[in-house]
Amino acid sequence: MQNIAMQELLELTVKEQASDLHLSLGHPPTLRIAGNLVPLVKKKPATAESIMELAGSLMTQEQEELLKQEKEVDFSYNLDGRARFRVNVFYQQGAPSAVLRLIPKQIKTLEELNLPVTLHKFAQARQGLLLITGPSSHGKSTTLAALIDEINHTRADHVITIEDPVEYVFEDDKAIIDQREVRQDAKSFASALRATFRQDPDVIAVGEMRDLETIATAITAAETGHLVFATLHTNSAAQTVHRIVDSFPSEQQMQVRAQLSGSLLGVVSQRLVPALNGGLLPAVEIMLSNPAVANLIRENKIHELPLVIDTSAEAGMISLNRALANLVRSKSITLENALSFSLNPVELRTLARN
């Protein structure tokens, strides 16, 4: 049973449009607003007991048992139908902590998220693999939801999502959308993904590709006529391709490169950068598969992918540095913030001046 103190904290998180609520030992409850941690200084510092009382009020008995066994648990929580939270409760130095991510009720469009129009191409595709990448908490799930919802409103497709936990909840429009949650509806990402081959999907969305079997099955699904969206914690298009190929044993890597070169639609790598007028703005690297990209992947010349991205602007590709530089030149973000997100700050300084 949720207690009054927890209800107040969740409602405050929604009211302040915070992205996260942190409950951590020795600190007052803390909100992340526009990328910055803001402690609620009028609240008392949390104790182990108060954290367990607050977090425990949101958990089922099964989730409490899982926390005891695994020392961490993921689940989603619905706040009276007004908002949803993705909750992670975990232990650190023997004491409990919790982070609650606010999931907006409304699924925003690509335009409302300030994402490049090029991304519409992926919602129009019929088969292939799109990888949405970037660090944790930089909007991958939100971008994925926007693409799925665009399909939902434009195509009579069967969409299956595999998530841990389910975040955005879709209301079927033209599409049929089945949302499967790991542990509740399936044993694992890999088993749920394998099962899709018997469920007649047109589109498959994988919340996270965490292991070799999930990656291999996703590539196979894309090869066999499905449109597959998946997220990965990588920092660039080239690093994403490396990560996928390197996850396989060396004797399989040539075959995987061949599969990937034929099935990959593209890689979207994004960062959320503090905006000058408040809030966060996405800086997005986009690699679209074309004959040059496919050939570099197949020939194991992945280190040359950044050059192709940088010289293919007319095709809709853009490097992360150019995306950051465009935001700096339009006075949307500061150069200092842009540099902190860049993988090549020296190049970015030059691009931002031109």
N, C-alpha and C positions, 0 to 999 in steps of 0.2 A: 504493500500500500504506500503510494507516494506521500511524503510528508509535506507540510505547509512550507517549510524552509526551501525544499527542493523546488516546489511549484513556483515560489517567488523568484528563485535564481533562473529557472528556465524562462519565465515570463520576462525577466529583465534582459536576458540574452536576446530574446526576440525584439523587445522594445528598442534596445541599443543597436540593433542590426549587427551584433557581433558574429564573427564566424565560429568562435569556439568559447567554451566555458571550461576553465581548469580548476580542479580541486586537488590541491597538493599540500602535503604535510608542512605545517609551520607558516603557511601563506594564507591570506584571506582569499576567498573565491576570486578568480581573475578572469576577465574577458579579453579576447583578442579582437580589437576593433581596428579595421583598416590596416591590418598587419602588425599592430602594436599591442603589447600586453598591458592591460589597464586593471590594476588591483582594485577591488571594491573595499576601500580602506575603512569604511564604516562597519564592515563585517569582521567577526573575530577570526584570527588565524585558525586554520583547520587542524584538528587532531585526527589520529588514526580512527578513533571511534566515530567522530562526526562525519568523516568521509565515508565510512562504511554504512553509517545510518542514511546519509544522503543517497549514495549510489545504490545501496541495497534496496531502497524504496522503489527503484525503477526495475529491479531484476526479478525474474521468475525464479522459482526454486531450482529449476534445471540450470539456469545461468549462474546462480550462486554456487551450485555444485561444480560447474565447469571452472569457475574462478578458483575454487579451492584446489582442484586437480591441476589445472594448467597455469595457474598464477596470473592469468589474464583472460579477458573475455570481451568479445565484440557483440554488440546487438544494436537494434534500432528502437527508438522510443517515440510514440505518438503523443503529442501534447494536446489532448482534447480536440483532435482534428484540425488544430490551427497551425501546428508546426511539427516537424519531425527532427529527431536528433540521432546521429550516429554516435554511439557511446563505446568507449574503450575504458575498461577498468583493469588496472594492473598493479603489481607490487614493485616498489623500489626501496632497496635497503630494508626490506621486511615490513614496510608500511604501505597501505593502499594509496593509490592515486586514481584520478579519473579525468578523462578529456571528453567533452561532449561537443560534437560538431553540429551546428545548426544547418539543416537542409531546408532551403526555402520551399514553401508549398507550391508556388508557381514555378513551372519550368520555363526559363527564359529562352528566347530565340537566339540564334547566332548574332543577329544584329544587336539585340539588347545586351549581349555579353561583350560587345565591341570586338568580336572575332572576325578574321578576314573572310570576305565573301567567297574566296576559293574553297572554303570548307563545305559549301553547298554541294560541290562535286561529289563528295563522299556520300551524302545523303541521297544522291541520285544514282549511285553505282548499284549494280546488280550482283556482283560477286567480287571477291578479293579481300585482302586483309589491310585494315587501317589500324595503325598503332598510335595511341595518344599517350604522350610521355611527358615527363617533367618531375621535379621533386614533389615530395608529399605536400599536400595543402596548397597546390597551385592550380586547382580548378579542373583537373582531368575528368573527374566524375561529372562535373557540371557541363563540360563540353560534350562528353559522351551522351548525357541526358538530352541536350539540345539537338543533337543529331538524330537520336532515336525518336524524339517527339516530332521532328520535322517529317520523318518517315511515317510516323503515326497519322499525321494530318494530310499526307499526300499520296500514300500507297496502301493498297489492300494486301498487306503482307502479314506473315506470321513471324513475330519477333520473340525470341527467347533471351532473357537476360539471366546471367549467373553472377550473383553478388554476395558479398560477405561484409556487412549485412546489406539487405535491400535499402537503398537510400531514397532516390526520387521514386514516387509512385505514379505510374502513368494511368491516365483514363483513356480506355480504348476509343479511338475515333474510326479511321478507316482500317487500321491494323488491329490484329489480335495480338496482345502483348502478355506473355507469361513470364512472371518474375520469380526466379528460383533463388532461395537463400541457402547458402552453405550451412550445413548442420541441421537446419529446420526442414529443408526440402530435398537436400542432396548431401551425400557424405563428404564430397570435396569438389573443387573446381573441375578437376580432371574427370571424375565420374559423371558429373552433370554434363560436361562438354561431350563426352563419349555418347551419352544418352540422347543428345540432340539429333544424332543421325537417324533415330527412330521416331522423331517428333515433328518431322516435316517443316523445319524452319526455313524462312527466306533470309532472315537476319539473326545473327547471334552476337550478343554483347557480353564480353567476359570482363568482369569487374577488375580482375588483376591476373596477369600470367605469372604465377609464382613458382612453377616447377617445370621440369623437362616434359613431362607427359602432357601438361596443359598446353605448352607451347607447340609441341608436335601435333597435337590434335587440332589446335586452332589453325595451323598451316594447312593440314589436310582438309579441314572444313572449307577453307577459302579456295583450295584447289578443286574441290568437288562441287562448285557452283553456288556456294553460300557467300553472303556478305558478312564479314566478321569484323567487329570492332573490339579492340582490347586495349588495356592500359598497362604501362610499364614504368617503373621508377628509373628512368635514364635521363641524361642531360642533353642529348643531341640526337639527330637522325643517325649519324655515323655510329655513335656509341650504342644506339638501339640495335642496329644491324649486328654489330660486334657481339653484343650481349646475347642475342638470339643464337647466333652461329656458335659462339663459344660455350653455350650451355649443352651442346651435344658432344658426344665422344668424337675424337679427331677423325676416326674412320668414317663417320657419318657427315662430316661438315661439308664436303663437296656436294653431296646430295641435297643437304639443307639449303645451301646457297643457290642451287639450281631451282629448288622448290620456291624459295623466297623470291628469286628474281622473276619467277612467273606469276606469283600470286599477290605480291605486295602492291597495294594501291598507293600507299604513302605513309609518311611519318609526320605527326604534328607534335612539336615539342614546345611547351609553353611555360611562362613564368608570370606570376601576378606581381606587378610592380606598383609601389605607392604612387598615386597620382598627385599632381600639384594642387588640384582642387578637392582633394580628399578622396577616399575610396581606393580601389585598386584597378589597374588597367592591365590587360594581357599583352605580353610581348610574345609573338608566336613565330617559331621557325617552321617552315613547311617544305617538305621534300615530297614531290610527286614522282611516282614511278614512270619512267619513259625508257626508250631503248638504251640511252647512255647509262642511266642509273641501274637498269637491269643487268647490263653488261659488266659494270664495275662490281656488282654483288656477285655475279656468277664467276668472274675472274679473280675474286678475292682481292680487289683493289679498293677496299672500303674506305681507305684513307683519302681517296680522291673524291669521295662524295661531296664534301664541303665546297669544292671548286665548282662542281656541276650545279649545286644549289645556288651558289653566288652568281653564276652566269646564266641562270634560267628564269630571270624575273618575268619575262614576257609570257612564260608558261604558268605563272602563278606561284613560283617558288620564292622563298626568301629565307635568308640566314637569320639566326637569332640576333647577331650584331646589327644587321640592317634594320630589323624590326625595332630594336632598342634605339638605334640612331634616329629613326623616323619619329619615335615618340619624343626624343629629346629636342629635335629640330622643330617639332610642332608645339613645343613648350607644354607638353602633357606630363612629362616626368623630368626630374633633375638628372644632370649628367652623373652626379655622385651615386644616385640610386641605380642608374643604368649600369654603371661600372661594377657595382656590387653583384649584379646578376650576369655579367658577361663572362664567357669562357676565354675571351681574348681581349682584355681591356685596352691594350696598345692599339689594336686595329679599331676598336670602338671609338677611341678619342679622335682618330683621323676621320672616320665616317661621320661622326657627329659634327665635325667642323665644316664638312663639305656641303 
